[in-house]
């Protein structure tokens, strides 16, 4: 007997079948697990790979720039950087233009690790694009659609 305070089970199915947020979260988790496994031999997670790649610049990056690129708040970025700092892959330095700000510097060991990771990423990414294009034929369309969301 319903007392009017229950969510109909049909709504649960509707959300399960149509919620874009749910489907993107599920896909993101599956992709993260897949790339984590592929990068595990290098001692990297997919998030660490993305972070190192975001620092692969001719000059040190500002903390805010990296946080924005990775869609992270600064506190989360600071915490995520710690293991990379301990491994000597990244260095956090004082911004010479603003002593209150920090810059992120990819160290030579980080660049070396990225060089090792890129062939793994290329292989796995190519396989992923083949899976995506199997149905739609255009991974660029998927990337464009995802950029609209973020």
N, CA, C and O atoms as a GROMACS GRO file, in nm:
protein
  600
    1UNK      N    1   0.084  -0.117   0.000
    1UNK     CA    2   0.000   0.000   0.000
    1UNK      C    3   0.089   0.124   0.000
    1UNK      O    4   0.184   0.134   0.078
    2UNK      N    5   0.058   0.218  -0.088
    2UNK     CA    6   0.138   0.340  -0.101
    2UNK      C    7   0.078   0.451  -0.016
    2UNK      O    8  -0.044   0.468  -0.010
    3UNK      N    9   0.164   0.525   0.049
    3UNK     CA   10   0.117   0.636   0.131
    3UNK      C   11   0.145   0.770   0.064
    3UNK      O   12   0.131   0.875   0.128
    4UNK      N   13   0.184   0.770  -0.062
    4UNK     CA   14   0.210   0.893  -0.135
    4UNK      C   15   0.351   0.948  -0.114
    4UNK      O   16   0.387   1.049  -0.174
    5UNK      N   17   0.430   0.883  -0.030
    5UNK     CA   18   0.566   0.929  -0.003
    5UNK      C   19   0.671   0.841  -0.070
    5UNK      O   20   0.789   0.850  -0.038
    6UNK      N   21   0.628   0.757  -0.162
    6UNK     CA   22   0.721   0.665  -0.228
    6UNK      C   23   0.744   0.707  -0.372
    6UNK      O   24   0.654   0.755  -0.440
    7UNK      N   25   0.866   0.686  -0.417
    7UNK     CA   26   0.898   0.710  -0.558
    7UNK      C   27   0.855   0.587  -0.635
    7UNK      O   28   0.896   0.476  -0.601
    8UNK      N   29   0.774   0.604  -0.738
    8UNK     CA   30   0.732   0.487  -0.816
    8UNK      C   31   0.852   0.416  -0.878
    8UNK      O   32   0.946   0.479  -0.926
    9UNK      N   33   0.846   0.284  -0.877
    9UNK     CA   34   0.955   0.204  -0.932
    9UNK      C   35   0.977   0.232  -1.080
    9UNK      O   36   1.089   0.220  -1.128
   10UNK      N   37   0.874   0.269  -1.150
   10UNK     CA   38   0.885   0.303  -1.293
   10UNK      C   39   0.980   0.421  -1.313
   10UNK      O   40   1.049   0.428  -1.414
   11UNK      N   41   0.983   0.514  -1.218
   11UNK     CA   42   1.075   0.628  -1.227
   11UNK      C   43   1.219   0.580  -1.214
   11UNK      O   44   1.308   0.632  -1.281
   12UNK      N   45   1.242   0.480  -1.129
   12UNK     CA   46   1.376   0.423  -1.114
   12UNK      C   47   1.424   0.370  -1.248
   12UNK      O   48   1.539   0.393  -1.286
   13UNK      N   49   1.338   0.300  -1.319
   13UNK     CA   50   1.374   0.248  -1.452
   13UNK      C   51   1.397   0.360  -1.552
   13UNK      O   52   1.488   0.354  -1.634
   14UNK      N   53   1.313   0.463  -1.545
   14UNK     CA   54   1.328   0.576  -1.637
   14UNK      C   55   1.465   0.643  -1.616
   14UNK      O   56   1.535   0.672  -1.712
   15UNK      N   57   1.501   0.667  -1.490
   15UNK     CA   58   1.632   0.729  -1.462
   15UNK      C   59   1.743   0.636  -1.508
   15UNK      O   60   1.838   0.680  -1.573
   16UNK      N   61   1.733   0.507  -1.476
   16UNK     CA   62   1.836   0.410  -1.516
   16UNK      C   63   1.855   0.411  -1.667
   16UNK      O   64   1.968   0.401  -1.716
   17UNK      N   65   1.746   0.422  -1.740
   17UNK     CA   66   1.754   0.409  -1.886
   17UNK      C   67   1.782   0.540  -1.960
   17UNK      O   68   1.828   0.537  -2.074
   18UNK      N   69   1.754   0.654  -1.897
   18UNK     CA   70   1.762   0.780  -1.972
   18UNK      C   71   1.853   0.885  -1.912
   18UNK      O   72   1.884   0.984  -1.979
   19UNK      N   73   1.898   0.870  -1.790
   19UNK     CA   74   1.975   0.975  -1.724
   19UNK      C   75   2.114   0.988  -1.785
   19UNK      O   76   2.198   0.899  -1.772
   20UNK      N   77   2.137   1.099  -1.852
   20UNK     CA   78   2.266   1.123  -1.916
   20UNK      C   79   2.378   1.126  -1.812
   20UNK      O   80   2.485   1.070  -1.834
   21UNK      N   81   2.352   1.190  -1.699
   21UNK     CA   82   2.454   1.198  -1.593
   21UNK      C   83   2.496   1.057  -1.548
   21UNK      O   84   2.615   1.029  -1.537
   22UNK      N   85   2.399   0.971  -1.524
   22UNK     CA   86   2.429   0.834  -1.482
   22UNK      C   87   2.512   0.762  -1.587
   22UNK      O   88   2.610   0.695  -1.554
   23UNK      N   89   2.474   0.775  -1.714
   23UNK     CA   90   2.546   0.705  -1.820
   23UNK      C   91   2.688   0.758  -1.839
   23UNK      O   92   2.780   0.681  -1.864
   24UNK      N   93   2.705   0.889  -1.826
   24UNK     CA   94   2.839   0.947  -1.837
   24UNK      C   95   2.924   0.902  -1.719
   24UNK      O   96   3.042   0.868  -1.736
   25UNK      N   97   2.866   0.901  -1.597
   25UNK     CA   98   2.941   0.854  -1.479
   25UNK      C   99   2.983   0.709  -1.495
   25UNK      O  100   3.098   0.674  -1.467
   26UNK      N  101   2.892   0.624  -1.540
   26UNK     CA  102   2.926   0.483  -1.559
   26UNK      C  103   3.036   0.467  -1.662
   26UNK      O  104   3.131   0.391  -1.641
   27UNK      N  105   3.024   0.539  -1.773
   27UNK     CA  106   3.126   0.530  -1.878
   27UNK      C  107   3.261   0.581  -1.825
   27UNK      O  108   3.365   0.522  -1.852
   28UNK      N  109   3.258   0.691  -1.751
   28UNK     CA  110   3.382   0.747  -1.696
   28UNK      C  111   3.449   0.649  -1.601
   28UNK      O  112   3.571   0.633  -1.604
   29UNK      N  113   3.371   0.584  -1.517
   29UNK     CA  114   3.429   0.486  -1.424
   29UNK      C  115   3.488   0.368  -1.498
   29UNK      O  116   3.597   0.320  -1.465
   30UNK      N  117   3.417   0.320  -1.600
   30UNK     CA  118   3.468   0.206  -1.678
   30UNK      C  119   3.596   0.245  -1.751
   30UNK      O  120   3.692   0.168  -1.754
   31UNK      N  121   3.598   0.363  -1.811
   31UNK     CA  122   3.719   0.408  -1.880
   31UNK      C  123   3.834   0.427  -1.782
   31UNK      O  124   3.948   0.390  -1.812
   32UNK      N  125   3.805   0.485  -1.666
   32UNK     CA  126   3.910   0.506  -1.566
   32UNK      C  127   3.970   0.372  -1.524
   32UNK      O  128   4.092   0.359  -1.516
   33UNK      N  129   3.885   0.273  -1.497
   33UNK     CA  130   3.937   0.141  -1.459
   33UNK      C  131   4.022   0.081  -1.570
   33UNK      O  132   4.128   0.024  -1.544
   34UNK      N  133   3.976   0.096  -1.693
   34UNK     CA  134   4.049   0.040  -1.807
   34UNK      C  135   4.188   0.104  -1.820
   34UNK      O  136   4.288   0.033  -1.834
   35UNK      N  137   4.194   0.237  -1.816
   35UNK     CA  138   4.323   0.305  -1.832
   35UNK      C  139   4.410   0.288  -1.708
   35UNK      O  140   4.532   0.283  -1.719
   36UNK      N  141   4.348   0.279  -1.590
   36UNK     CA  142   4.427   0.250  -1.469
   36UNK      C  143   4.500   0.117  -1.485
   36UNK      O  144   4.619   0.106  -1.454
   37UNK      N  145   4.428   0.018  -1.533
   37UNK     CA  146   4.488  -0.115  -1.552
   37UNK      C  147   4.600  -0.110  -1.656
   37UNK      O  148   4.706  -0.171  -1.637
   38UNK      N  149   4.576  -0.039  -1.764
   38UNK     CA  150   4.678  -0.031  -1.871
   38UNK      C  151   4.804   0.040  -1.824
   38UNK      O  152   4.915   0.003  -1.863
   39UNK      N  153   4.788   0.142  -1.739
   39UNK     CA  154   4.902   0.221  -1.693
   39UNK      C  155   4.966   0.168  -1.565
   39UNK      O  156   5.070   0.217  -1.522
   40UNK      N  157   4.904   0.067  -1.506
   40UNK     CA  158   4.954   0.011  -1.379
   40UNK      C  159   5.100  -0.031  -1.384
   40UNK      O  160   5.172  -0.007  -1.287
   41UNK      N  161   5.150  -0.093  -1.495
   41UNK     CA  162   5.292  -0.131  -1.497
   41UNK      C  163   5.389  -0.014  -1.478
   41UNK      O  164   5.504  -0.033  -1.439
   42UNK      N  165   5.341   0.108  -1.506
   42UNK     CA  166   5.425   0.227  -1.487
   42UNK      C  167   5.401   0.292  -1.351
   42UNK      O  168   5.463   0.393  -1.318
   43UNK      N  169   5.311   0.234  -1.273
   43UNK     CA  170   5.280   0.291  -1.143
   43UNK      C  171   5.199   0.419  -1.152
   43UNK      O  172   5.206   0.504  -1.064
   44UNK      N  173   5.121   0.432  -1.259
   44UNK     CA  174   5.038   0.550  -1.281
   44UNK      C  175   4.890   0.513  -1.285
   44UNK      O  176   4.853   0.402  -1.324
   45UNK      N  177   4.808   0.607  -1.244
   45UNK     CA  178   4.664   0.596  -1.268
   45UNK      C  179   4.632   0.684  -1.389
   45UNK      O  180   4.715   0.763  -1.433
   46UNK      N  181   4.512   0.668  -1.441
   46UNK     CA  182   4.473   0.751  -1.555
   46UNK      C  183   4.471   0.898  -1.516
   46UNK      O  184   4.506   0.984  -1.596
   47UNK      N  185   4.430   0.928  -1.393
   47UNK     CA  186   4.429   1.066  -1.346
   47UNK      C  187   4.568   1.125  -1.336
   47UNK      O  188   4.589   1.242  -1.369
   48UNK      N  189   4.662   1.046  -1.291
   48UNK     CA  190   4.801   1.093  -1.282
   48UNK      C  191   4.860   1.115  -1.422
   48UNK      O  192   4.933   1.210  -1.445
   49UNK      N  193   4.826   1.025  -1.514
   49UNK     CA  194   4.870   1.043  -1.652
   49UNK      C  195   4.818   1.176  -1.706
   49UNK      O  196   4.894   1.253  -1.765
   50UNK      N  197   4.690   1.203  -1.687
   50UNK     CA  198   4.631   1.328  -1.735
   50UNK      C  199   4.696   1.448  -1.669
   50UNK      O  200   4.720   1.550  -1.734
   51UNK      N  201   4.726   1.436  -1.541
   51UNK     CA  202   4.789   1.546  -1.469
   51UNK      C  203   4.930   1.572  -1.523
   51UNK      O  204   4.966   1.686  -1.550
   52UNK      N  205   5.008   1.467  -1.540
   52UNK     CA  206   5.143   1.483  -1.596
   52UNK      C  207   5.135   1.542  -1.736
   52UNK      O  208   5.213   1.631  -1.770
   53UNK      N  209   5.043   1.494  -1.815
   53UNK     CA  210   5.029   1.544  -1.952
   53UNK      C  211   4.991   1.692  -1.950
   53UNK      O  212   5.038   1.768  -2.034
   54UNK      N  213   4.906   1.732  -1.856
   54UNK     CA  214   4.867   1.873  -1.849
   54UNK      C  215   4.984   1.963  -1.811
   54UNK      O  216   4.980   2.084  -1.836
   55UNK      N  217   5.087   1.906  -1.752
   55UNK     CA  218   5.206   1.984  -1.713
   55UNK      C  219   5.315   1.980  -1.820
   55UNK      O  220   5.419   2.046  -1.805
   56UNK      N  221   5.293   1.906  -1.925
   56UNK     CA  222   5.392   1.894  -2.032
   56UNK      C  223   5.387   2.020  -2.118
   56UNK      O  224   5.325   2.023  -2.224
   57UNK      N  225   5.454   2.123  -2.070
   57UNK     CA  226   5.455   2.255  -2.133
   57UNK      C  227   5.598   2.308  -2.133
   57UNK      O  228   5.683   2.258  -2.059
   58UNK      N  229   5.625   2.408  -2.216
   58UNK     CA  230   5.760   2.465  -2.216
   58UNK      C  231   5.795   2.536  -2.086
   58UNK      O  232   5.913   2.548  -2.051
   59UNK      N  233   5.693   2.585  -2.013
   59UNK     CA  234   5.715   2.659  -1.889
   59UNK      C  235   5.625   2.604  -1.780
   59UNK      O  236   5.528   2.534  -1.808
   60UNK      N  237   5.657   2.635  -1.657
   60UNK     CA  238   5.574   2.591  -1.545
   60UNK      C  239   5.431   2.642  -1.562
   60UNK      O  240   5.409   2.752  -1.614
   61UNK      N  241   5.335   2.561  -1.518
   61UNK     CA  242   5.194   2.596  -1.530
   61UNK      C  243   5.143   2.653  -1.398
   61UNK      O  244   5.186   2.612  -1.291
   62UNK      N  245   5.053   2.745  -1.407
   62UNK     CA  246   4.989   2.799  -1.286
   62UNK      C  247   4.888   2.697  -1.235
   62UNK      O  248   4.821   2.628  -1.312
   63UNK      N  249   4.879   2.689  -1.104
   63UNK     CA  250   4.788   2.594  -1.039
   63UNK      C  251   4.644   2.611  -1.091
   63UNK      O  252   4.577   2.512  -1.120
   64UNK      N  253   4.598   2.733  -1.104
   64UNK     CA  254   4.461   2.758  -1.150
   64UNK      C  255   4.436   2.709  -1.291
   64UNK      O  256   4.328   2.657  -1.320
   65UNK      N  257   4.535   2.724  -1.378
   65UNK     CA  258   4.522   2.677  -1.517
   65UNK      C  259   4.503   2.526  -1.522
   65UNK      O  260   4.417   2.475  -1.594
   66UNK      N  261   4.584   2.457  -1.444
   66UNK     CA  262   4.577   2.310  -1.443
   66UNK      C  263   4.446   2.264  -1.380
   66UNK      O  264   4.382   2.171  -1.429
   67UNK      N  265   4.407   2.327  -1.272
   67UNK     CA  266   4.280   2.292  -1.206
   67UNK      C  267   4.164   2.309  -1.303
   67UNK      O  268   4.076   2.223  -1.310
   68UNK      N  269   4.164   2.418  -1.378
   68UNK     CA  270   4.056   2.442  -1.474
   68UNK      C  271   4.058   2.338  -1.586
   68UNK      O  272   3.953   2.284  -1.622
   69UNK      N  273   4.176   2.311  -1.641
   69UNK     CA  274   4.188   2.214  -1.749
   69UNK      C  275   4.136   2.076  -1.706
   69UNK      O  276   4.067   2.009  -1.783
   70UNK      N  277   4.169   2.036  -1.584
   70UNK     CA  278   4.131   1.904  -1.535
   70UNK      C  279   3.996   1.904  -1.464
   70UNK      O  280   3.952   1.800  -1.413
   71UNK      N  281   3.929   2.019  -1.461
   71UNK     CA  282   3.799   2.033  -1.395
   71UNK      C  283   3.805   1.988  -1.249
   71UNK      O  284   3.720   1.913  -1.201
   72UNK      N  285   3.908   2.036  -1.179
   72UNK     CA  286   3.929   2.003  -1.038
   72UNK      C  287   3.935   2.133  -0.959
   72UNK      O  288   3.975   2.237  -1.011
   73UNK      N  289   3.896   2.126  -0.833
   73UNK     CA  290   3.921   2.243  -0.748
   73UNK      C  291   4.066   2.236  -0.703
   73UNK      O  292   4.130   2.131  -0.710
   74UNK      N  293   4.118   2.348  -0.655
   74UNK     CA  294   4.261   2.354  -0.619
   74UNK      C  295   4.297   2.261  -0.505
   74UNK      O  296   4.407   2.205  -0.502
   75UNK      N  297   4.206   2.244  -0.411
   75UNK     CA  298   4.233   2.155  -0.297
   75UNK      C  299   4.250   2.011  -0.345
   75UNK      O  300   4.342   1.942  -0.302
   76UNK      N  301   4.162   1.968  -0.434
   76UNK     CA  302   4.171   1.832  -0.489
   76UNK      C  303   4.298   1.817  -0.572
   76UNK      O  304   4.366   1.715  -0.565
   77UNK      N  305   4.330   1.920  -0.649
   77UNK     CA  306   4.453   1.915  -0.730
   77UNK      C  307   4.576   1.906  -0.640
   77UNK      O  308   4.667   1.829  -0.668
   78UNK      N  309   4.579   1.984  -0.534
   78UNK     CA  310   4.693   1.982  -0.442
   78UNK      C  311   4.711   1.843  -0.383
   78UNK      O  312   4.823   1.792  -0.376
   79UNK      N  313   4.602   1.781  -0.342
   79UNK     CA  314   4.610   1.646  -0.286
   79UNK      C  315   4.655   1.545  -0.391
   79UNK      O  316   4.734   1.455  -0.362
   80UNK      N  317   4.606   1.560  -0.514
   80UNK     CA  318   4.643   1.466  -0.621
   80UNK      C  319   4.789   1.481  -0.662
   80UNK      O  320   4.849   1.386  -0.713
   81UNK      N  321   4.845   1.597  -0.641
   81UNK     CA  322   4.985   1.620  -0.678
   81UNK      C  323   5.083   1.556  -0.580
   81UNK      O  324   5.196   1.523  -0.618
   82UNK      N  325   5.041   1.537  -0.456
   82UNK     CA  326   5.133   1.487  -0.351
   82UNK      C  327   5.207   1.360  -0.391
   82UNK      O  328   5.329   1.356  -0.378
   83UNK      N  329   5.136   1.255  -0.438
   83UNK     CA  330   5.212   1.133  -0.475
   83UNK      C  331   5.310   1.156  -0.589
   83UNK      O  332   5.416   1.094  -0.594
   84UNK      N  333   5.275   1.244  -0.680
   84UNK     CA  334   5.364   1.274  -0.792
   84UNK      C  335   5.486   1.353  -0.745
   84UNK      O  336   5.597   1.334  -0.795
   85UNK      N  337   5.464   1.441  -0.648
   85UNK     CA  338   5.576   1.515  -0.588
   85UNK      C  339   5.670   1.419  -0.514
   85UNK      O  340   5.792   1.428  -0.529
   86UNK      N  341   5.612   1.328  -0.436
   86UNK     CA  342   5.694   1.232  -0.359
   86UNK      C  343   5.779   1.146  -0.452
   86UNK      O  344   5.891   1.109  -0.418
   87UNK      N  345   5.727   1.116  -0.570
   87UNK     CA  346   5.802   1.036  -0.667
   87UNK      C  347   5.903   1.119  -0.745
   87UNK      O  348   5.980   1.065  -0.824
   88UNK      N  349   5.903   1.250  -0.725
   88UNK     CA  350   5.995   1.337  -0.795
   88UNK      C  351   5.956   1.365  -0.939
   88UNK      O  352   6.039   1.406  -1.020
   89UNK      N  353   5.829   1.343  -0.972
   89UNK     CA  354   5.782   1.362  -1.110
   89UNK      C  355   5.738   1.506  -1.135
   89UNK      O  356   5.742   1.555  -1.248
   90UNK      N  357   5.697   1.573  -1.027
   90UNK     CA  358   5.642   1.708  -1.034
   90UNK      C  359   5.701   1.789  -0.920
   90UNK      O  360   5.732   1.736  -0.814
   91UNK      N  361   5.717   1.918  -0.943
   91UNK     CA  362   5.758   2.007  -0.836
   91UNK      C  363   5.662   2.125  -0.829
   91UNK      O  364   5.624   2.181  -0.932
   92UNK      N  365   5.623   2.161  -0.709
   92UNK     CA  366   5.541   2.279  -0.688
   92UNK      C  367   5.635   2.391  -0.644
   92UNK      O  368   5.708   2.377  -0.546
   93UNK      N  369   5.632   2.501  -0.718
   93UNK     CA  370   5.724   2.612  -0.690
   93UNK      C  371   5.645   2.741  -0.668
   93UNK      O  372   5.530   2.753  -0.711
   94UNK      N  373   5.707   2.835  -0.602
   94UNK     CA  374   5.646   2.966  -0.582
   94UNK      C  375   5.647   3.040  -0.714
   94UNK      O  376   5.747   3.041  -0.786
   95UNK      N  377   5.535   3.102  -0.747
   95UNK     CA  378   5.523   3.181  -0.869
   95UNK      C  379   5.607   3.308  -0.852
   95UNK      O  380   5.580   3.387  -0.762
   96UNK      N  381   5.708   3.328  -0.937
   96UNK     CA  382   5.794   3.446  -0.920
   96UNK      C  383   5.716   3.578  -0.935
   96UNK      O  384   5.756   3.680  -0.878
   97UNK      N  385   5.607   3.576  -1.010
   97UNK     CA  386   5.528   3.698  -1.031
   97UNK      C  387   5.433   3.727  -0.916
   97UNK      O  388   5.391   3.841  -0.897
   98UNK      N  389   5.399   3.623  -0.838
   98UNK     CA  390   5.305   3.640  -0.726
   98UNK      C  391   5.341   3.537  -0.619
   98UNK      O  392   5.306   3.420  -0.631
   99UNK      N  393   5.408   3.581  -0.517
   99UNK     CA  394   5.460   3.490  -0.413
   99UNK      C  395   5.349   3.411  -0.343
   99UNK      O  396   5.378   3.310  -0.279
  100UNK      N  397   5.224   3.455  -0.353
  100UNK     CA  398   5.113   3.380  -0.291
  100UNK      C  399   5.069   3.262  -0.377
  100UNK      O  400   5.004   3.170  -0.328
  101UNK      N  401   5.104   3.265  -0.505
  101UNK     CA  402   5.060   3.162  -0.599
  101UNK      C  403   5.167   3.055  -0.618
  101UNK      O  404   5.284   3.074  -0.586
  102UNK      N  405   5.123   2.943  -0.671
  102UNK     CA  406   5.214   2.831  -0.697
  102UNK      C  407   5.208   2.795  -0.846
  102UNK      O  408   5.108   2.812  -0.914
  103UNK      N  409   5.321   2.744  -0.892
  103UNK     CA  410   5.331   2.692  -1.026
  103UNK      C  411   5.370   2.545  -1.017
  103UNK      O  412   5.430   2.500  -0.920
  104UNK      N  413   5.334   2.472  -1.120
  104UNK     CA  414   5.362   2.328  -1.125
  104UNK      C  415   5.460   2.301  -1.237
  104UNK      O  416   5.443   2.346  -1.350
  105UNK      N  417   5.563   2.228  -1.203
  105UNK     CA  418   5.672   2.202  -1.296
  105UNK      C  419   5.688   2.052  -1.316
  105UNK      O  420   5.705   1.977  -1.219
  106UNK      N  421   5.681   2.008  -1.440
  106UNK     CA  422   5.706   1.868  -1.473
  106UNK      C  423   5.855   1.845  -1.474
  106UNK      O  424   5.928   1.909  -1.549
  107UNK      N  425   5.901   1.753  -1.390
  107UNK     CA  426   6.044   1.726  -1.376
  107UNK      C  427   6.090   1.631  -1.487
  107UNK      O  428   6.007   1.566  -1.550
  108UNK      N  429   6.220   1.624  -1.512
  108UNK     CA  430   6.270   1.532  -1.615
  108UNK      C  431   6.222   1.388  -1.596
  108UNK      O  432   6.192   1.319  -1.693
  109UNK      N  433   6.215   1.342  -1.472
  109UNK     CA  434   6.165   1.205  -1.448
  109UNK      C  435   6.018   1.192  -1.487
  109UNK      O  436   5.975   1.086  -1.531
  110UNK      N  437   5.941   1.300  -1.472
  110UNK     CA  438   5.801   1.300  -1.515
  110UNK      C  439   5.790   1.295  -1.666
  110UNK      O  440   5.704   1.227  -1.720
  111UNK      N  441   5.878   1.369  -1.733
  111UNK     CA  442   5.879   1.367  -1.880
  111UNK      C  443   5.917   1.228  -1.932
  111UNK      O  444   5.861   1.178  -2.030
  112UNK      N  445   6.013   1.166  -1.864
  112UNK     CA  446   6.056   1.032  -1.904
  112UNK      C  447   5.941   0.932  -1.887
  112UNK      O  448   5.917   0.848  -1.974
  113UNK      N  449   5.871   0.943  -1.775
  113UNK     CA  450   5.758   0.852  -1.752
  113UNK      C  451   5.648   0.875  -1.854
  113UNK      O  452   5.585   0.779  -1.900
  114UNK      N  453   5.623   1.000  -1.890
  114UNK     CA  454   5.524   1.027  -1.995
  114UNK      C  455   5.564   0.962  -2.126
  114UNK      O  456   5.480   0.906  -2.197
  115UNK      N  457   5.693   0.967  -2.160
  115UNK     CA  458   5.740   0.903  -2.284
  115UNK      C  459   5.712   0.753  -2.282
  115UNK      O  460   5.680   0.694  -2.386
  116UNK      N  461   5.722   0.691  -2.166
  116UNK     CA  462   5.692   0.549  -2.153
  116UNK      C  463   5.540   0.524  -2.159
  116UNK      O  464   5.496   0.421  -2.209
  117UNK      N  465   5.463   0.618  -2.108
  117UNK     CA  466   5.318   0.601  -2.101
  117UNK      C  467   5.248   0.626  -2.234
  117UNK      O  468   5.143   0.568  -2.260
  118UNK      N  469   5.304   0.711  -2.316
  118UNK     CA  470   5.236   0.750  -2.440
  118UNK      C  471   5.206   0.631  -2.531
  118UNK      O  472   5.094   0.624  -2.582
  119UNK      N  473   5.298   0.537  -2.554
  119UNK     CA  474   5.260   0.423  -2.639
  119UNK      C  475   5.144   0.341  -2.580
  119UNK      O  476   5.060   0.290  -2.655
  120UNK      N  477   5.139   0.330  -2.450
  120UNK     CA  478   5.027   0.259  -2.385
  120UNK      C  479   4.899   0.336  -2.410
  120UNK      O  480   4.798   0.277  -2.449
  121UNK      N  481   4.902   0.467  -2.388
  121UNK     CA  482   4.784   0.549  -2.410
  121UNK      C  483   4.739   0.540  -2.555
  121UNK      O  484   4.620   0.522  -2.582
  122UNK      N  485   4.833   0.552  -2.649
  122UNK     CA  486   4.798   0.546  -2.792
  122UNK      C  487   4.729   0.414  -2.826
  122UNK      O  488   4.628   0.413  -2.896
  123UNK      N  489   4.785   0.304  -2.778
  123UNK     CA  490   4.727   0.172  -2.806
  123UNK      C  491   4.586   0.162  -2.751
  123UNK      O  492   4.493   0.123  -2.821
  124UNK      N  493   4.571   0.196  -2.624
  124UNK     CA  494   4.440   0.184  -2.559
  124UNK      C  495   4.340   0.283  -2.616
  124UNK      O  496   4.222   0.250  -2.630
  125UNK      N  497   4.386   0.402  -2.648
  125UNK     CA  498   4.297   0.504  -2.704
  125UNK      C  499   4.249   0.464  -2.843
  125UNK      O  500   4.133   0.484  -2.877
  126UNK      N  501   4.338   0.408  -2.924
  126UNK     CA  502   4.300   0.362  -3.058
  126UNK      C  503   4.194   0.252  -3.047
  126UNK      O  504   4.098   0.250  -3.124
  127UNK      N  505   4.212   0.161  -2.952
  127UNK     CA  506   4.113   0.054  -2.932
  127UNK      C  507   3.979   0.113  -2.888
  127UNK      O  508   3.874   0.068  -2.932
  128UNK      N  509   3.984   0.212  -2.803
  128UNK     CA  510   3.862   0.277  -2.757
  128UNK      C  511   3.791   0.348  -2.873
  128UNK      O  512   3.669   0.338  -2.886
  129UNK      N  513   3.866   0.418  -2.955
  129UNK     CA  514   3.805   0.485  -3.069
  129UNK      C  515   3.742   0.384  -3.165
  129UNK      O  516   3.638   0.412  -3.224
  130UNK      N  517   3.805   0.267  -3.183
  130UNK     CA  518   3.745   0.164  -3.268
  130UNK      C  519   3.612   0.119  -3.211
  130UNK      O  520   3.516   0.099  -3.285
  131UNK      N  521   3.605   0.104  -3.079
  131UNK     CA  522   3.478   0.064  -3.015
  131UNK      C  523   3.372   0.172  -3.034
  131UNK      O  524   3.256   0.140  -3.063
  132UNK      N  525   3.410   0.297  -3.018
  132UNK     CA  526   3.314   0.406  -3.030
  132UNK      C  527   3.267   0.419  -3.174
  132UNK      O  528   3.148   0.437  -3.198
  133UNK      N  529   3.357   0.410  -3.270
  133UNK     CA  530   3.320   0.429  -3.410
  133UNK      C  531   3.242   0.311  -3.465
  133UNK      O  532   3.182   0.320  -3.573
  134UNK      N  533   3.242   0.202  -3.395
  134UNK     CA  534   3.168   0.083  -3.438
  134UNK      C  535   3.019   0.115  -3.454
  134UNK      O  536   2.952   0.058  -3.540
  135UNK      N  537   2.968   0.207  -3.372
  135UNK     CA  538   2.826   0.239  -3.375
  135UNK      C  539   2.798   0.372  -3.444
  135UNK      O  540   2.703   0.383  -3.521
  136UNK      N  541   2.877   0.471  -3.416
  136UNK     CA  542   2.850   0.607  -3.462
  136UNK      C  543   2.938   0.646  -3.579
  136UNK      O  544   2.894   0.714  -3.672
  137UNK      N  545   3.062   0.603  -3.574
  137UNK     CA  546   3.154   0.634  -3.683
  137UNK      C  547   3.233   0.762  -3.664
  137UNK      O  548   3.318   0.794  -3.747
  138UNK      N  549   3.208   0.837  -3.556
  138UNK     CA  550   3.274   0.966  -3.542
  138UNK      C  551   3.311   0.997  -3.397
  138UNK      O  552   3.229   1.053  -3.323
  139UNK      N  553   3.433   0.961  -3.355
  139UNK     CA  554   3.473   0.993  -3.218
  139UNK      C  555   3.484   1.144  -3.192
  139UNK      O  556   3.472   1.188  -3.078
  140UNK      N  557   3.506   1.222  -3.299
  140UNK     CA  558   3.512   1.367  -3.280
  140UNK      C  559   3.376   1.422  -3.237
  140UNK      O  560   3.368   1.519  -3.161
  141UNK      N  561   3.271   1.361  -3.285
  141UNK     CA  562   3.136   1.403  -3.243
  141UNK      C  563   3.116   1.377  -3.094
  141UNK      O  564   3.062   1.460  -3.022
  142UNK      N  565   3.161   1.260  -3.048
  142UNK     CA  566   3.151   1.229  -2.905
  142UNK      C  567   3.231   1.330  -2.823
  142UNK      O  568   3.182   1.379  -2.722
  143UNK      N  569   3.353   1.360  -2.866
  143UNK     CA  570   3.435   1.458  -2.793
  143UNK      C  571   3.366   1.594  -2.789
  143UNK      O  572   3.365   1.660  -2.685
  144UNK      N  573   3.308   1.635  -2.902
  144UNK     CA  574   3.238   1.764  -2.906
  144UNK      C  575   3.118   1.764  -2.812
  144UNK      O  576   3.095   1.861  -2.740
  145UNK      N  577   3.043   1.655  -2.814
  145UNK     CA  578   2.926   1.646  -2.724
  145UNK      C  579   2.969   1.652  -2.578
  145UNK      O  580   2.903   1.716  -2.497
  146UNK      N  581   3.079   1.585  -2.544
  146UNK     CA  582   3.126   1.586  -2.405
  146UNK      C  583   3.178   1.723  -2.365
  146UNK      O  584   3.161   1.766  -2.251
  147UNK      N  585   3.242   1.794  -2.460
  147UNK     CA  586   3.291   1.929  -2.427
  147UNK      C  587   3.177   2.023  -2.394
  147UNK      O  588   3.193   2.113  -2.311
  148UNK      N  589   3.061   2.004  -2.457
  148UNK     CA  590   2.945   2.087  -2.427
  148UNK      C  591   2.906   2.070  -2.280
  148UNK      O  592   2.859   2.165  -2.217
  149UNK      N  593   2.924   1.951  -2.227
  149UNK     CA  594   2.886   1.923  -2.089
  149UNK      C  595   2.987   1.979  -1.990
  149UNK      O  596   2.951   2.010  -1.876
  150UNK      N  597   3.111   1.993  -2.029
  150UNK     CA  598   3.214   2.035  -1.934
  150UNK      C  599   3.268   2.167  -1.969
  150UNK      O  600   3.356   2.219  -1.900
   0.00000   0.00000   0.00000
